[in-house]
């Protein structure tokens, strides 16, 4: 059973129009309509699977953020890149706060929190998916919970991170308000999201893997992010590119366009278009495949 929204999930405006229809290439092969809010520019899937019914849409081998075992060449590369990006994330939070308390919302199998803990951070995680959460808790001593309501409401954190998670949250406004209630007054919230206005998004069109319907419920362009900032009374202090995302998204997109092409062909095209996307973003004021936004409370 799907739910149909009559208001924008971000600004609650009732003014939105159909924007594009996208196929779920990864799992169901169903088509989903994406609408665009005329007030805040948020793109959102509508109608969409209910929160309690969306689980099966995540059950496919290529959903690597919920899987630790290396089974394919692509997954081996993915995990190597993940290890590198974890080290970059540790450098970022150390630059922002040195050491302190961190809450990672949507922490997957826990590699980032494990690295943060090894550097002296006090950690907590939230991960709704049981398989990933159980794997994380085997290395994090049960520091990962199913939902934000299980976190002690009195606990405050220096940094809260959502790496490619915001676009998955059903109760968007309600959940962000709860998350921000756990942020210290001088803390930072770090949010990474894909960019529907990037070169690779334009290059692949409806076959762009970044749409990832219905798992990705929202898509934030720069205008929508500005409205997000104002709505939750935040101040954007820094934006960083996520350079590897253009290659990964291009690789998946190539598979959607032509599933029968060889792995070598897919990789060559993905590298070419990923490089073009990053190059283009330098000339278009940060229009990378994905960006990492650092906010603090006003």
C-alpha positions as CSV (number, residue, x, y, z in Angstrom):
1,X,0.0,0.0,0.0
2,X,1.4,3.4,-1.0
3,X,0.8,6.7,0.7
4,X,0.0,9.8,-1.3
5,X,1.2,13.1,0.0
6,X,-0.9,16.3,-0.3
7,X,1.8,18.6,1.1
8,X,5.5,19.0,0.5
9,X,7.4,17.0,3.1
10,X,9.8,19.9,3.7
11,X,7.9,23.2,3.7
12,X,4.3,21.8,3.9
13,X,3.2,23.7,0.9
14,X,0.4,22.2,-1.2
15,X,1.8,23.7,-4.3
16,X,3.6,21.0,-6.2
17,X,3.6,19.5,-9.7
18,X,4.6,16.3,-11.4
19,X,8.3,16.5,-12.4
20,X,9.4,13.2,-13.8
21,X,8.6,9.5,-13.7
22,X,11.5,7.1,-12.8
23,X,11.8,3.3,-12.9
24,X,13.2,1.4,-9.9
25,X,15.9,-0.3,-11.9
26,X,17.4,-2.1,-8.9
27,X,14.6,-4.1,-7.5
28,X,10.9,-3.9,-8.5
29,X,11.0,-2.3,-12.0
30,X,8.0,-0.3,-10.9
31,X,7.6,3.4,-12.0
32,X,7.4,6.2,-9.4
33,X,6.4,9.8,-9.9
34,X,8.7,12.5,-8.6
35,X,7.0,15.8,-7.8
36,X,8.6,19.3,-7.4
37,X,7.5,21.7,-4.7
38,X,6.8,25.1,-6.3
39,X,7.6,26.8,-2.9
40,X,10.9,25.3,-1.7
41,X,12.0,23.3,-4.9
42,X,12.2,20.0,-3.1
43,X,11.8,17.0,-5.3
44,X,10.0,14.1,-3.7
45,X,8.5,10.7,-4.6
46,X,4.7,10.8,-4.5
47,X,3.0,8.4,-4.0
48,X,5.6,6.4,-2.1
49,X,5.7,3.1,-0.2
50,X,4.7,3.4,3.5
51,X,7.6,3.3,6.0
52,X,6.6,-0.1,7.3
53,X,6.3,-1.5,3.7
54,X,9.5,-0.1,2.1
55,X,11.9,-2.8,3.5
56,X,11.7,-5.2,0.5
57,X,12.9,-2.4,-1.8
58,X,16.3,-2.4,0.0
59,X,16.8,-6.2,-0.5
60,X,19.2,-6.4,-3.4
61,X,22.9,-7.5,-3.6
62,X,24.2,-4.1,-4.8
63,X,23.0,-2.2,-1.7
64,X,26.6,-2.3,-0.3
65,X,26.1,0.2,2.6
66,X,24.3,-2.6,4.4
67,X,26.8,-5.3,3.6
68,X,30.3,-6.0,4.8
69,X,31.4,-9.1,2.9
70,X,33.3,-8.7,-0.3
71,X,31.6,-10.8,-3.0
72,X,32.2,-9.0,-6.2
73,X,34.9,-6.9,-7.8
74,X,32.6,-3.8,-7.6
75,X,31.9,-4.4,-3.9
76,X,35.7,-4.8,-3.2
77,X,36.3,-1.4,-4.9
78,X,33.3,0.1,-3.0
79,X,34.6,-1.1,0.4
80,X,38.2,0.2,-0.4
81,X,36.7,3.6,-1.3
82,X,34.5,3.4,1.9
83,X,37.6,2.9,4.0
84,X,39.3,5.9,2.4
85,X,36.3,8.1,2.9
86,X,35.9,7.0,6.5
87,X,39.5,8.4,7.1
88,X,38.4,11.7,5.4
89,X,35.4,11.9,7.6
90,X,37.5,11.4,10.7
91,X,39.8,14.2,9.6
92,X,36.7,16.4,9.1
93,X,35.1,15.9,12.6
94,X,38.6,16.2,14.2
95,X,39.0,19.6,12.4
96,X,35.6,20.7,13.6
97,X,35.7,19.6,17.2
98,X,38.9,17.7,18.1
99,X,37.2,15.1,20.2
100,X,33.8,14.8,21.7
101,X,30.5,13.0,21.4
102,X,29.1,11.9,18.0
103,X,25.8,10.5,16.8
104,X,25.8,8.9,13.4
105,X,22.2,8.7,12.1
106,X,21.9,5.9,9.5
107,X,25.3,4.4,10.4
108,X,25.0,1.3,8.3
109,X,27.4,-1.4,9.4
110,X,29.3,1.0,11.7
111,X,32.7,1.5,10.1
112,X,32.7,5.2,10.6
113,X,31.7,5.0,14.2
114,X,34.3,2.3,14.8
115,X,37.0,4.6,13.4
116,X,35.7,7.5,15.5
117,X,35.8,5.4,18.6
118,X,39.4,4.4,18.0
119,X,40.3,8.2,17.9
120,X,38.7,8.8,21.3
121,X,35.2,9.9,20.3
122,X,32.2,8.8,22.4
123,X,29.8,7.3,19.9
124,X,26.2,6.4,19.3
125,X,24.5,5.3,16.2
126,X,21.0,4.9,14.7
127,X,20.3,2.3,12.0
128,X,16.8,1.2,11.2
129,X,17.8,-1.8,9.1
130,X,18.1,-4.9,11.3
131,X,20.9,-6.7,9.3
132,X,23.2,-3.6,9.2
133,X,22.4,-2.7,12.8
134,X,23.3,-6.2,14.1
135,X,26.5,-6.2,12.2
136,X,27.4,-2.7,13.6
137,X,26.6,-3.8,17.2
138,X,29.0,-6.7,16.9
139,X,31.9,-4.2,16.7
140,X,30.4,-1.3,18.6
141,X,29.2,-3.0,21.8
142,X,25.5,-2.3,21.3
143,X,25.9,1.5,20.8
144,X,23.6,1.4,17.8
145,X,19.8,1.7,18.1
146,X,16.9,1.2,15.8
147,X,15.4,4.7,16.0
148,X,16.1,8.2,17.4
149,X,13.4,7.7,20.1
150,X,15.7,5.1,21.8
151,X,18.4,7.7,22.4
152,X,18.2,9.3,25.9
153,X,16.5,12.7,25.2
154,X,18.9,14.3,27.7
155,X,22.0,13.3,25.7
156,X,23.6,16.1,23.6
157,X,26.2,15.6,20.9
158,X,29.0,17.7,19.5
159,X,28.5,16.3,16.0
160,X,25.6,14.6,14.4
161,X,26.1,13.1,10.9
162,X,23.8,11.9,8.2
163,X,25.8,10.5,5.3
164,X,23.4,9.8,2.5
165,X,20.6,9.3,4.9
166,X,18.4,12.5,4.7
167,X,16.9,11.3,1.4
168,X,15.6,8.1,3.1
169,X,13.7,9.6,6.1
170,X,9.9,9.2,5.8
171,X,8.9,11.6,8.6
172,X,11.3,14.3,7.4
173,X,10.5,17.4,9.5
174,X,9.6,15.4,12.7
175,X,12.8,13.4,12.6
176,X,15.1,16.3,11.9
177,X,13.6,18.2,14.8
178,X,14.3,15.2,17.0
179,X,17.8,14.9,15.7
180,X,18.5,18.6,16.3
181,X,17.2,18.4,19.8
182,X,20.3,16.2,20.5
183,X,22.8,18.7,19.1
184,X,24.7,20.9,21.4
185,X,24.3,24.7,21.0
186,X,27.8,24.9,19.5
187,X,27.6,21.6,17.7
188,X,27.6,20.7,14.0
189,X,25.3,18.6,11.9
190,X,26.9,17.1,8.8
191,X,24.6,16.1,5.9
192,X,25.6,14.4,2.6
193,X,23.0,14.2,-0.2
194,X,23.1,13.4,-4.0
195,X,22.6,16.4,-6.4
196,X,19.9,16.1,-9.0
197,X,21.5,19.1,-10.9
198,X,25.0,17.5,-11.3
199,X,26.6,16.7,-14.7
200,X,26.0,13.0,-14.2
201,X,22.4,13.5,-13.3
202,X,21.9,15.5,-16.5
203,X,24.0,13.0,-18.5
204,X,22.0,9.9,-17.5
205,X,18.6,11.6,-17.2
206,X,15.9,9.1,-16.1
207,X,18.5,6.4,-15.8
208,X,20.6,8.3,-13.3
209,X,21.2,5.9,-10.4
210,X,21.0,8.8,-7.9
211,X,17.2,8.9,-8.3
212,X,17.2,5.4,-6.7
213,X,13.4,5.4,-6.3
214,X,11.6,4.5,-4.0
215,X,14.5,4.3,-1.5
216,X,15.4,7.9,-2.1
217,X,12.3,9.8,-1.1
218,X,13.7,13.3,-1.7
219,X,16.2,15.1,-3.9
220,X,17.7,18.4,-2.7
221,X,19.0,21.0,-5.2
222,X,20.7,24.2,-3.9
223,X,17.4,26.0,-3.4
224,X,15.9,23.2,-1.4
225,X,19.0,23.0,0.8
226,X,18.7,26.8,1.4
227,X,15.1,26.3,2.5
228,X,16.1,23.4,4.7
229,X,18.7,25.7,6.3
230,X,16.1,28.4,7.0
231,X,13.3,26.1,8.1
232,X,15.4,24.4,10.8
233,X,17.2,27.6,11.9
234,X,20.7,26.4,10.8
235,X,23.7,28.2,9.4
236,X,25.6,26.6,6.5
237,X,29.3,27.0,7.3
238,X,31.0,24.7,4.7
239,X,30.3,22.6,1.6
240,X,32.6,19.8,0.5
241,X,32.4,17.7,-2.7
242,X,32.1,13.9,-2.5
243,X,34.3,13.2,-5.4
244,X,34.0,9.4,-5.6
245,X,30.2,9.5,-5.8
246,X,30.2,10.6,-9.5
247,X,32.1,7.4,-10.5
248,X,30.0,5.1,-8.4
249,X,26.7,6.6,-9.6
250,X,27.9,6.6,-13.2
251,X,28.8,2.9,-12.9
252,X,25.3,2.0,-11.7
253,X,23.7,4.2,-14.3
254,X,25.7,2.5,-17.1
255,X,24.3,-0.8,-15.9
256,X,20.8,0.5,-16.0
257,X,21.2,1.9,-19.6
258,X,22.8,-1.3,-20.9
259,X,22.8,-4.3,-18.6
260,X,24.4,-6.6,-21.2
261,X,27.6,-4.5,-21.7
262,X,30.8,-5.9,-20.3
263,X,32.2,-5.0,-16.9
264,X,35.2,-3.4,-18.6
265,X,33.0,-1.2,-20.8
266,X,30.9,-0.1,-17.8
267,X,34.0,0.8,-15.8
268,X,35.6,2.8,-18.7
269,X,32.4,4.8,-19.3
270,X,31.9,5.3,-15.6
271,X,35.4,6.6,-15.1
272,X,35.0,8.9,-18.1
273,X,31.7,10.4,-17.1
274,X,32.6,10.5,-13.4
275,X,35.7,12.6,-14.3
276,X,33.6,14.8,-16.5
277,X,31.1,15.4,-13.8
278,X,33.7,16.5,-11.3
279,X,35.4,18.7,-13.8
280,X,32.1,20.3,-14.7
281,X,31.3,20.9,-11.0
282,X,34.4,23.0,-10.7
283,X,32.9,25.5,-13.2
284,X,29.4,25.4,-11.8
285,X,29.9,26.4,-8.2
286,X,29.8,23.1,-6.5
287,X,27.4,21.1,-8.7
288,X,29.1,17.8,-7.8
289,X,27.3,14.4,-7.9
290,X,27.0,14.6,-4.1
291,X,27.9,17.3,-1.7
292,X,28.6,17.3,2.1
293,X,27.0,20.2,3.9
294,X,28.1,21.3,7.4
295,X,25.6,23.3,9.4
296,X,25.6,24.6,12.9
297,X,22.7,26.0,15.0
298,X,22.2,29.8,14.8
